[in-house]
Amino acid sequence: MDAAALAAWVTSVIIGIATGVGSGLGAGVAERLSRVARERLGADEESRQVLERFDGDPAVPAAQDDLRARLLATIEQDPEFAARLRTAGGLPPGPPGSINQNVNIGRDMKNGVIAIGPVSIRKTPGTMAALFIVVVLVLGFAVNGVVRFVDSDNSPATGIPWDAGLGPGSDGDGSGGAGPAAGGGVRNKAAAVRDVALAKAIAPDLQSMPSGWGMETEPVFSDCTSECQGRLHTGGVGLADSSGDTQVAFNYRTYDTVENAKAAYQEYAEKAGGTVNGSRTTMSLAQVGDSSVAYSSRRYTGSAYLYKGFVYLRVGTVYGQVEYNTGYKDLDTEKLTAFARLLVDRAQQAQNGQMPSAQAAL
């Protein structure tokens, strides 16, 4: 799949979500793909304006064209972003410039599902206008893309998407610059997480981690009772891969207001650049949440170096820290970024009033 085809496919997924016609990528996949695209586009002012125009009225063809063009330009300039999109969408490696798909025309289209590549749309009178736009996008930029009609009995399960555009919002209030969630989902909120069950569940569990990971330290959680400065809860957990040599620690604090969460982020993120058992160097990682900063450190043991990565972040009313320890192995920045996004996603879901269920996109 070349850059143009990838941009067209991602745009078609975003349009399918935003216009309420649904997606057939499976539970969580469309949500993850939309988040990755929106987060990257939300990282600069020009792209953010394109997103805002699109969110204002997703059915406007000009706004859709601008979104596709902006995605294409960003994909061509940022190969790492293109790789993240493929990973988020579950695309297998393929020869450049091709989309490998088959044609399967069902016998009964009356109650069928219209699928464009990996995107499936239930056929109703209200979806046909949006379908036309999606068809033009996919067929206009895919090399071997085709339209496939599938019997309703064979349609893939459709997830319930919610708009997880977690890029930096213009006002830094946790909205991430995104409009209302598509498909009747929950709009991203910057709300105090007062429900204890939701606050506890922000901590990633084994189901949210890659296969083979296990518990390194048991989850900890407490309510603030004195000198809180708006802090409601503190939580954390430590997890390790199957070798035990690589660990990641997630720590977070929930606050009553965005302002108090901002104050905590500013205080701790500024302190984080100091020297702690070795030098810390600022890392150039894609921003996650409303604010984030990343550092790396290495400590000489007398025979070799130990490596760690740190991300300090805020999304809405939640401040968080991710510490990634790779032992004697070089830092994997993609994994560090994915773990930081995992904490952001779960904190955002809790603020939306949803039980956190996000998984690491690795």
TORKOL-4160 file (C-alpha; in steps of 0.2 Angstrom, whole numbers, padded with zeros to 4 digits, m for minus):
362
<pt num="1" X="0000" Y="0000" Z="0000"/>
<pt num="2" X="0008" Y="0016" Z="m0006"/>
<pt num="3" X="0006" Y="0033" Z="0003"/>
<pt num="4" X="m0009" Y="0039" Z="m0007"/>
<pt num="5" X="m0018" Y="0022" Z="m0004"/>
<pt num="6" X="m0014" Y="0023" Z="0014"/>
<pt num="7" X="m0020" Y="0041" Z="0016"/>
<pt num="8" X="m0036" Y="0036" Z="0006"/>
<pt num="9" X="m0040" Y="0021" Z="0017"/>
<pt num="10" X="m0037" Y="0030" Z="0033"/>
<pt num="11" X="m0048" Y="0045" Z="0027"/>
<pt num="12" X="m0062" Y="0033" Z="0023"/>
<pt num="13" X="m0061" Y="0025" Z="0040"/>
<pt num="14" X="m0062" Y="0043" Z="0048"/>
<pt num="15" X="m0076" Y="0048" Z="0037"/>
<pt num="16" X="m0085" Y="0031" Z="0041"/>
<pt num="17" X="m0084" Y="0035" Z="0059"/>
<pt num="18" X="m0088" Y="0054" Z="0058"/>
<pt num="19" X="m0103" Y="0052" Z="0047"/>
<pt num="20" X="m0110" Y="0038" Z="0058"/>
<pt num="21" X="m0111" Y="0024" Z="0045"/>
<pt num="22" X="m0100" Y="0013" Z="0056"/>
<pt num="23" X="m0084" Y="0003" Z="0053"/>
<pt num="24" X="m0080" Y="m0016" Z="0051"/>
<pt num="25" X="m0062" Y="m0016" Z="0057"/>
<pt num="26" X="m0067" Y="m0025" Z="0073"/>
<pt num="27" X="m0069" Y="m0019" Z="0091"/>
<pt num="28" X="m0056" Y="m0005" Z="0095"/>
<pt num="29" X="m0047" Y="m0005" Z="0079"/>
<pt num="30" X="m0056" Y="0009" Z="0071"/>
<pt num="31" X="m0055" Y="0019" Z="0087"/>
<pt num="32" X="m0036" Y="0016" Z="0088"/>
<pt num="33" X="m0033" Y="0020" Z="0069"/>
<pt num="34" X="m0043" Y="0036" Z="0071"/>
<pt num="35" X="m0033" Y="0041" Z="0087"/>
<pt num="36" X="m0016" Y="0038" Z="0079"/>
<pt num="37" X="m0021" Y="0049" Z="0064"/>
<pt num="38" X="m0029" Y="0063" Z="0074"/>
<pt num="39" X="m0015" Y="0063" Z="0087"/>
<pt num="40" X="m0002" Y="0066" Z="0074"/>
<pt num="41" X="m0012" Y="0079" Z="0064"/>
<pt num="42" X="m0016" Y="0088" Z="0080"/>
<pt num="43" X="0002" Y="0090" Z="0083"/>
<pt num="44" X="0004" Y="0106" Z="0072"/>
<pt num="45" X="m0007" Y="0121" Z="0069"/>
<pt num="46" X="m0011" Y="0119" Z="0051"/>
<pt num="47" X="m0016" Y="0101" Z="0052"/>
<pt num="48" X="m0026" Y="0104" Z="0068"/>
<pt num="49" X="m0036" Y="0118" Z="0058"/>
<pt num="50" X="m0039" Y="0105" Z="0044"/>
<pt num="51" X="m0046" Y="0093" Z="0058"/>
<pt num="52" X="m0057" Y="0106" Z="0065"/>
<pt num="53" X="m0065" Y="0111" Z="0048"/>
<pt num="54" X="m0068" Y="0092" Z="0045"/>
<pt num="55" X="m0076" Y="0089" Z="0062"/>
<pt num="56" X="m0087" Y="0105" Z="0060"/>
<pt num="57" X="m0096" Y="0096" Z="0046"/>
<pt num="58" X="m0089" Y="0079" Z="0041"/>
<pt num="59" X="m0100" Y="0077" Z="0026"/>
<pt num="60" X="m0093" Y="0092" Z="0016"/>
<pt num="61" X="m0083" Y="0085" Z="0002"/>
<pt num="62" X="m0070" Y="0099" Z="0002"/>
<pt num="63" X="m0066" Y="0096" Z="0021"/>
<pt num="64" X="m0064" Y="0077" Z="0017"/>
<pt num="65" X="m0052" Y="0081" Z="0002"/>
<pt num="66" X="m0042" Y="0093" Z="0013"/>
<pt num="67" X="m0041" Y="0080" Z="0027"/>
<pt num="68" X="m0035" Y="0067" Z="0014"/>
<pt num="69" X="m0022" Y="0079" Z="0007"/>
<pt num="70" X="m0016" Y="0083" Z="0024"/>
<pt num="71" X="m0014" Y="0065" Z="0029"/>
<pt num="72" X="m0005" Y="0061" Z="0012"/>
<pt num="73" X="0007" Y="0075" Z="0015"/>
<pt num="74" X="0010" Y="0070" Z="0033"/>
<pt num="75" X="0012" Y="0051" Z="0028"/>
<pt num="76" X="0025" Y="0056" Z="0015"/>
<pt num="77" X="0035" Y="0067" Z="0027"/>
<pt num="78" X="0034" Y="0055" Z="0042"/>
<pt num="79" X="0038" Y="0036" Z="0038"/>
<pt num="80" X="0036" Y="0032" Z="0057"/>
<pt num="81" X="0018" Y="0039" Z="0056"/>
<pt num="82" X="0014" Y="0029" Z="0041"/>
<pt num="83" X="0021" Y="0013" Z="0050"/>
<pt num="84" X="0010" Y="0017" Z="0066"/>
<pt num="85" X="m0005" Y="0019" Z="0055"/>
<pt num="86" X="m0002" Y="0002" Z="0047"/>
<pt num="87" X="0001" Y="m0006" Z="0064"/>
<pt num="88" X="m0015" Y="0002" Z="0072"/>
<pt num="89" X="m0026" Y="m0004" Z="0057"/>
<pt num="90" X="m0019" Y="m0021" Z="0058"/>
<pt num="91" X="m0012" Y="m0021" Z="0040"/>
<pt num="92" X="0001" Y="m0034" Z="0036"/>
<pt num="93" X="0017" Y="m0030" Z="0026"/>
<pt num="94" X="0013" Y="m0029" Z="0008"/>
<pt num="95" X="0022" Y="m0024" Z="m0008"/>
<pt num="96" X="0023" Y="m0005" Z="m0011"/>
<pt num="97" X="0009" Y="0003" Z="m0021"/>
<pt num="98" X="m0003" Y="m0011" Z="m0019"/>
<pt num="99" X="m0018" Y="m0016" Z="m0009"/>
<pt num="100" X="m0022" Y="m0035" Z="m0009"/>
<pt num="101" X="m0040" Y="m0038" Z="m0009"/>
<pt num="102" X="m0053" Y="m0049" Z="m0016"/>
<pt num="103" X="m0070" Y="m0048" Z="m0024"/>
<pt num="104" X="m0085" Y="m0057" Z="m0016"/>
<pt num="105" X="m0102" Y="m0052" Z="m0021"/>
<pt num="106" X="m0116" Y="m0059" Z="m0010"/>
<pt num="107" X="m0132" Y="m0066" Z="m0017"/>
<pt num="108" X="m0143" Y="m0054" Z="m0007"/>
<pt num="109" X="m0138" Y="m0036" Z="m0006"/>
<pt num="110" X="m0154" Y="m0030" Z="0002"/>
<pt num="111" X="m0149" Y="m0032" Z="0020"/>
<pt num="112" X="m0130" Y="m0033" Z="0016"/>
<pt num="113" X="m0115" Y="m0024" Z="0021"/>
<pt num="114" X="m0104" Y="m0014" Z="0009"/>
<pt num="115" X="m0086" Y="m0016" Z="0012"/>
<pt num="116" X="m0072" Y="m0005" Z="0005"/>
<pt num="117" X="m0056" Y="m0014" Z="0008"/>
<pt num="118" X="m0055" Y="m0016" Z="0027"/>
<pt num="119" X="m0070" Y="m0004" Z="0030"/>
<pt num="120" X="m0087" Y="m0011" Z="0031"/>
<pt num="121" X="m0103" Y="m0001" Z="0031"/>
<pt num="122" X="m0121" Y="m0007" Z="0034"/>
<pt num="123" X="m0132" Y="m0003" Z="0018"/>
<pt num="124" X="m0146" Y="0009" Z="0023"/>
<pt num="125" X="m0153" Y="0024" Z="0013"/>
<pt num="126" X="m0144" Y="0036" Z="0025"/>
<pt num="127" X="m0127" Y="0029" Z="0021"/>
<pt num="128" X="m0127" Y="0030" Z="0002"/>
<pt num="129" X="m0121" Y="0048" Z="0001"/>
<pt num="130" X="m0106" Y="0045" Z="0012"/>
<pt num="131" X="m0103" Y="0028" Z="0004"/>
<pt num="132" X="m0101" Y="0037" Z="m0013"/>
<pt num="133" X="m0087" Y="0049" Z="m0005"/>
<pt num="134" X="m0078" Y="0034" Z="0002"/>
<pt num="135" X="m0079" Y="0024" Z="m0014"/>
<pt num="136" X="m0071" Y="0039" Z="m0024"/>
<pt num="137" X="m0057" Y="0041" Z="m0011"/>
<pt num="138" X="m0052" Y="0022" Z="m0011"/>
<pt num="139" X="m0054" Y="0019" Z="m0029"/>
<pt num="140" X="m0046" Y="0036" Z="m0034"/>
<pt num="141" X="m0030" Y="0032" Z="m0024"/>
<pt num="142" X="m0028" Y="0013" Z="m0022"/>
<pt num="143" X="m0019" Y="0003" Z="m0036"/>
<pt num="144" X="m0028" Y="m0013" Z="m0034"/>
<pt num="145" X="m0042" Y="m0008" Z="m0022"/>
<pt num="146" X="m0059" Y="m0015" Z="m0026"/>
<pt num="147" X="m0077" Y="m0014" Z="m0019"/>
<pt num="148" X="m0083" Y="m0030" Z="m0010"/>
<pt num="149" X="m0101" Y="m0034" Z="m0006"/>
<pt num="150" X="m0103" Y="m0046" Z="0008"/>
<pt num="151" X="m0118" Y="m0055" Z="0014"/>
<pt num="152" X="m0125" Y="m0049" Z="0031"/>
<pt num="153" X="m0122" Y="m0066" Z="0038"/>
<pt num="154" X="m0103" Y="m0064" Z="0034"/>
<pt num="155" X="m0101" Y="m0046" Z="0040"/>
<pt num="156" X="m0087" Y="m0043" Z="0052"/>
<pt num="157" X="m0091" Y="m0038" Z="0070"/>
<pt num="158" X="m0093" Y="m0019" Z="0071"/>
<pt num="159" X="m0085" Y="m0010" Z="0086"/>
<pt num="160" X="m0093" Y="0005" Z="0094"/>
<pt num="161" X="m0081" Y="0019" Z="0090"/>
<pt num="162" X="m0078" Y="0035" Z="0101"/>
<pt num="163" X="m0068" Y="0049" Z="0095"/>
<pt num="164" X="m0051" Y="0047" Z="0103"/>
<pt num="165" X="m0043" Y="0062" Z="0095"/>
<pt num="166" X="m0030" Y="0065" Z="0109"/>
<pt num="167" X="m0019" Y="0078" Z="0101"/>
<pt num="168" X="m0016" Y="0095" Z="0109"/>
<pt num="169" X="m0032" Y="0105" Z="0110"/>
<pt num="170" X="m0031" Y="0124" Z="0107"/>
<pt num="171" X="m0036" Y="0127" Z="0125"/>
<pt num="172" X="m0027" Y="0113" Z="0132"/>
<pt num="173" X="m0043" Y="0107" Z="0141"/>
<pt num="174" X="m0042" Y="0089" Z="0137"/>
<pt num="175" X="m0053" Y="0090" Z="0122"/>
<pt num="176" X="m0038" Y="0086" Z="0111"/>
<pt num="177" X="m0044" Y="0098" Z="0097"/>
<pt num="178" X="m0057" Y="0085" Z="0092"/>
<pt num="179" X="m0076" Y="0088" Z="0090"/>
<pt num="180" X="m0090" Y="0077" Z="0096"/>
<pt num="181" X="m0087" Y="0059" Z="0095"/>
<pt num="182" X="m0093" Y="0050" Z="0079"/>
<pt num="183" X="m0107" Y="0037" Z="0078"/>
<pt num="184" X="m0115" Y="0043" Z="0094"/>
<pt num="185" X="m0100" Y="0040" Z="0105"/>
<pt num="186" X="m0094" Y="0050" Z="0120"/>
<pt num="187" X="m0086" Y="0066" Z="0117"/>
<pt num="188" X="m0069" Y="0067" Z="0125"/>
<pt num="189" X="m0071" Y="0076" Z="0142"/>
<pt num="190" X="m0059" Y="0085" Z="0154"/>
<pt num="191" X="m0069" Y="0079" Z="0169"/>
<pt num="192" X="m0064" Y="0075" Z="0187"/>
<pt num="193" X="m0063" Y="0056" Z="0189"/>
<pt num="194" X="m0072" Y="0054" Z="0206"/>
<pt num="195" X="m0078" Y="0037" Z="0203"/>
<pt num="196" X="m0066" Y="0025" Z="0213"/>
<pt num="197" X="m0069" Y="0011" Z="0201"/>
<pt num="198" X="m0065" Y="0021" Z="0186"/>
<pt num="199" X="m0050" Y="0029" Z="0194"/>
<pt num="200" X="m0043" Y="0012" Z="0199"/>
<pt num="201" X="m0045" Y="0005" Z="0181"/>
<pt num="202" X="m0034" Y="0019" Z="0173"/>
<pt num="203" X="m0019" Y="0008" Z="0178"/>
<pt num="204" X="m0016" Y="m0004" Z="0164"/>
<pt num="205" X="m0019" Y="m0023" Z="0167"/>
<pt num="206" X="m0012" Y="m0038" Z="0159"/>
<pt num="207" X="m0026" Y="m0038" Z="0146"/>
<pt num="208" X="m0021" Y="m0021" Z="0140"/>
<pt num="209" X="m0003" Y="m0027" Z="0138"/>
<pt num="210" X="0006" Y="m0038" Z="0124"/>
<pt num="211" X="0005" Y="m0057" Z="0126"/>
<pt num="212" X="0018" Y="m0063" Z="0138"/>
<pt num="213" X="0019" Y="m0048" Z="0150"/>
<pt num="214" X="0016" Y="m0051" Z="0168"/>
<pt num="215" X="0014" Y="m0042" Z="0185"/>
<pt num="216" X="0030" Y="m0035" Z="0192"/>
<pt num="217" X="0022" Y="m0025" Z="0206"/>
<pt num="218" X="0004" Y="m0026" Z="0212"/>
<pt num="219" X="m0007" Y="m0011" Z="0208"/>
<pt num="220" X="m0007" Y="0003" Z="0222"/>
<pt num="221" X="m0021" Y="0015" Z="0224"/>
<pt num="222" X="m0026" Y="0028" Z="0237"/>
<pt num="223" X="m0037" Y="0043" Z="0240"/>
<pt num="224" X="m0029" Y="0059" Z="0245"/>
<pt num="225" X="m0034" Y="0065" Z="0263"/>
<pt num="226" X="m0022" Y="0079" Z="0267"/>
<pt num="227" X="m0012" Y="0093" Z="0258"/>
<pt num="228" X="m0020" Y="0087" Z="0242"/>
<pt num="229" X="m0020" Y="0103" Z="0231"/>
<pt num="230" X="m0035" Y="0096" Z="0221"/>
<pt num="231" X="m0028" Y="0079" Z="0220"/>
<pt num="232" X="m0041" Y="0065" Z="0222"/>
<pt num="233" X="m0032" Y="0049" Z="0219"/>
<pt num="234" X="m0015" Y="0041" Z="0216"/>
<pt num="235" X="m0013" Y="0025" Z="0207"/>
<pt num="236" X="0001" Y="0014" Z="0199"/>
<pt num="237" X="0007" Y="m0003" Z="0193"/>
<pt num="238" X="0022" Y="m0011" Z="0187"/>
<pt num="239" X="0023" Y="m0024" Z="0173"/>
<pt num="240" X="0037" Y="m0034" Z="0165"/>
<pt num="241" X="0039" Y="m0044" Z="0149"/>
<pt num="242" X="0042" Y="m0063" Z="0149"/>
<pt num="243" X="0060" Y="m0062" Z="0151"/>
<pt num="244" X="0059" Y="m0050" Z="0166"/>
<pt num="245" X="0073" Y="m0039" Z="0159"/>
<pt num="246" X="0061" Y="m0026" Z="0153"/>
<pt num="247" X="0049" Y="m0017" Z="0164"/>
<pt num="248" X="0037" Y="m0003" Z="0163"/>
<pt num="249" X="0029" Y="0007" Z="0178"/>
<pt num="250" X="0013" Y="0017" Z="0176"/>
<pt num="251" X="0009" Y="0030" Z="0189"/>
<pt num="252" X="m0004" Y="0043" Z="0189"/>
<pt num="253" X="m0014" Y="0056" Z="0199"/>
<pt num="254" X="m0032" Y="0062" Z="0196"/>
<pt num="255" X="m0037" Y="0080" Z="0200"/>
<pt num="256" X="m0052" Y="0090" Z="0203"/>
<pt num="257" X="m0049" Y="0102" Z="0189"/>
<pt num="258" X="m0038" Y="0104" Z="0174"/>
<pt num="259" X="m0029" Y="0119" Z="0182"/>
<pt num="260" X="m0023" Y="0108" Z="0196"/>
<pt num="261" X="m0018" Y="0094" Z="0184"/>
<pt num="262" X="m0008" Y="0107" Z="0174"/>
<pt num="263" X="0001" Y="0113" Z="0190"/>
<pt num="264" X="0006" Y="0095" Z="0194"/>
<pt num="265" X="0012" Y="0092" Z="0177"/>
<pt num="266" X="0022" Y="0108" Z="0176"/>
<pt num="267" X="0030" Y="0105" Z="0193"/>
<pt num="268" X="0035" Y="0087" Z="0190"/>
<pt num="269" X="0039" Y="0088" Z="0172"/>
<pt num="270" X="0051" Y="0102" Z="0175"/>
<pt num="271" X="0060" Y="0093" Z="0189"/>
<pt num="272" X="0061" Y="0077" Z="0178"/>
<pt num="273" X="0075" Y="0085" Z="0168"/>
<pt num="274" X="0088" Y="0084" Z="0182"/>
<pt num="275" X="0101" Y="0070" Z="0185"/>
<pt num="276" X="0095" Y="0055" Z="0194"/>
<pt num="277" X="0108" Y="0040" Z="0195"/>
<pt num="278" X="0115" Y="0046" Z="0178"/>
<pt num="279" X="0111" Y="0060" Z="0165"/>
<pt num="280" X="0094" Y="0063" Z="0158"/>
<pt num="281" X="0092" Y="0069" Z="0140"/>
<pt num="282" X="0077" Y="0076" Z="0132"/>
<pt num="283" X="0069" Y="0064" Z="0119"/>
<pt num="284" X="0060" Y="0069" Z="0103"/>
<pt num="285" X="0044" Y="0059" Z="0104"/>
<pt num="286" X="0027" Y="0063" Z="0097"/>
<pt num="287" X="0016" Y="0072" Z="0110"/>
<pt num="288" X="0003" Y="0062" Z="0119"/>
<pt num="289" X="m0012" Y="0069" Z="0128"/>
<pt num="290" X="m0013" Y="0087" Z="0130"/>
<pt num="291" X="0005" Y="0090" Z="0136"/>
<pt num="292" X="0020" Y="0078" Z="0137"/>
<pt num="293" X="0039" Y="0078" Z="0138"/>
<pt num="294" X="0051" Y="0063" Z="0137"/>
<pt num="295" X="0068" Y="0059" Z="0144"/>
<pt num="296" X="0080" Y="0045" Z="0142"/>
<pt num="297" X="0094" Y="0041" Z="0154"/>
<pt num="298" X="0108" Y="0028" Z="0155"/>
<pt num="299" X="0119" Y="0023" Z="0170"/>
<pt num="300" X="0136" Y="0015" Z="0169"/>
<pt num="301" X="0137" Y="m0001" Z="0180"/>
<pt num="302" X="0156" Y="m0003" Z="0178"/>
<pt num="303" X="0154" Y="m0015" Z="0163"/>
<pt num="304" X="0139" Y="m0009" Z="0153"/>
<pt num="305" X="0125" Y="0004" Z="0153"/>
<pt num="306" X="0107" Y="0002" Z="0160"/>
<pt num="307" X="0094" Y="0012" Z="0150"/>
<pt num="308" X="0078" Y="0020" Z="0155"/>
<pt num="309" X="0065" Y="0030" Z="0146"/>
<pt num="310" X="0052" Y="0042" Z="0155"/>
<pt num="311" X="0037" Y="0051" Z="0149"/>
<pt num="312" X="0028" Y="0064" Z="0159"/>
<pt num="313" X="0011" Y="0068" Z="0153"/>
<pt num="314" X="m0006" Y="0076" Z="0156"/>
<pt num="315" X="m0023" Y="0073" Z="0148"/>
<pt num="316" X="m0037" Y="0083" Z="0155"/>
<pt num="317" X="m0038" Y="0081" Z="0174"/>
<pt num="318" X="m0025" Y="0067" Z="0175"/>
<pt num="319" X="m0007" Y="0068" Z="0177"/>
<pt num="320" X="0004" Y="0053" Z="0173"/>
<pt num="321" X="0021" Y="0046" Z="0172"/>
<pt num="322" X="0028" Y="0031" Z="0162"/>
<pt num="323" X="0045" Y="0024" Z="0166"/>
<pt num="324" X="0052" Y="0011" Z="0154"/>
<pt num="325" X="0067" Y="0001" Z="0159"/>
<pt num="326" X="0075" Y="m0010" Z="0146"/>
<pt num="327" X="0090" Y="m0015" Z="0156"/>
<pt num="328" X="0106" Y="m0017" Z="0145"/>
<pt num="329" X="0096" Y="m0016" Z="0129"/>
<pt num="330" X="0094" Y="0001" Z="0119"/>
<pt num="331" X="0078" Y="0010" Z="0122"/>
<pt num="332" X="0064" Y="0005" Z="0110"/>
<pt num="333" X="0056" Y="0022" Z="0108"/>
<pt num="334" X="0041" Y="0016" Z="0098"/>
<pt num="335" X="0036" Y="0005" Z="0113"/>
<pt num="336" X="0039" Y="0019" Z="0125"/>
<pt num="337" X="0027" Y="0030" Z="0115"/>
<pt num="338" X="0014" Y="0016" Z="0114"/>
<pt num="339" X="0014" Y="0014" Z="0133"/>
<pt num="340" X="0012" Y="0032" Z="0136"/>
<pt num="341" X="m0002" Y="0032" Z="0124"/>
<pt num="342" X="m0010" Y="0018" Z="0133"/>
<pt num="343" X="m0010" Y="0028" Z="0149"/>
<pt num="344" X="m0017" Y="0043" Z="0140"/>
<pt num="345" X="m0031" Y="0032" Z="0132"/>
<pt num="346" X="m0036" Y="0024" Z="0148"/>
<pt num="347" X="m0036" Y="0041" Z="0158"/>
<pt num="348" X="m0047" Y="0049" Z="0144"/>
<pt num="349" X="m0059" Y="0034" Z="0144"/>
<pt num="350" X="m0061" Y="0037" Z="0163"/>
<pt num="351" X="m0064" Y="0055" Z="0161"/>
<pt num="352" X="m0077" Y="0051" Z="0148"/>
<pt num="353" X="m0086" Y="0040" Z="0161"/>
<pt num="354" X="m0081" Y="0024" Z="0152"/>
<pt num="355" X="m0073" Y="0009" Z="0161"/>
<pt num="356" X="m0055" Y="0010" Z="0154"/>
<pt num="357" X="m0052" Y="m0004" Z="0142"/>
<pt num="358" X="m0038" Y="0003" Z="0130"/>
<pt num="359" X="m0024" Y="m0009" Z="0125"/>
<pt num="360" X="m0006" Y="m0005" Z="0120"/>
<pt num="361" X="m0005" Y="m0003" Z="0101"/>
<pt num="362" X="0011" Y="m0013" Z="0098"/>
